Amino acid sequence: MSINTQKLIDELIDNISIINSEEIPSIDLYMDQVTTFMEKHLSSSKRYEDDKILTKTMINNYAKNHLLPPPDKKRYSKEHVIMLIFIYYFKNIMSINDIKTLLGPLADNYFKSSHDSSLEDIYDEIFSLEKDRQMNLSEELSKCLEQSCNVFSDRKESDRDFLQLFSLICILTYDTYIRKQLIEKIIDEISKMTNSDK
């Protein structure tokens, strides 16, 4: 392949932005401080330099649509930032309604709660799993790359390179499609559970 896809995979895995809960300020932040914090810590995930990680309008819409509890006197707590991080990762894969279904019970049960587990504890546990997944993900992506390199080998070089890259994108898209379908089915089950609890 003319593109060094393995290098792209390695760089992607190395640059995955995970915000440790200790990095999130314990003091309440104003909107500008929240957007600055998110921009600083997640900018490596931007595709284009002028992309915005999070805007005031987005945050206001998340609160208006009940994805995010309202701020206290225009200030956002550490728990708000944790919820915004979850929203940031979910929004490219899930619909607003699915995110609401998923985060609703989290906000209801753990946001400013005296529950056994805090929202920060849950966040730490979830992102410890993500760190473990990075190595597995790198291996999975390398296998996909290897599969795509083994097809269309009988074509002339200019055709072969494109077709191999196209096949890699198809493999990745299929994996993403299946995972998205599974996510949606699990969210539907969560929705049934929370509706029956009500």
Secondary structure, DSSP 4 states (H G I P E B T S, - for coil): --S-HHHHHHHHHHT-----GGGS-SS-EEHHHHHHHHHHHHGGG-SSTT--S--HHHHHHHHHTTSSPPPBTTEE-HHHHHHHHHHHHHTTTS-HHHHHHHHHHHHHHHTT--SSS-HHHHHHHHHHHHHHHHHHHHHHHHHHHHHHHTSSTTS-HHHHHHHHHHHHHHHHHHHHHHHHHHHHHHHHHHHHHHHHH-
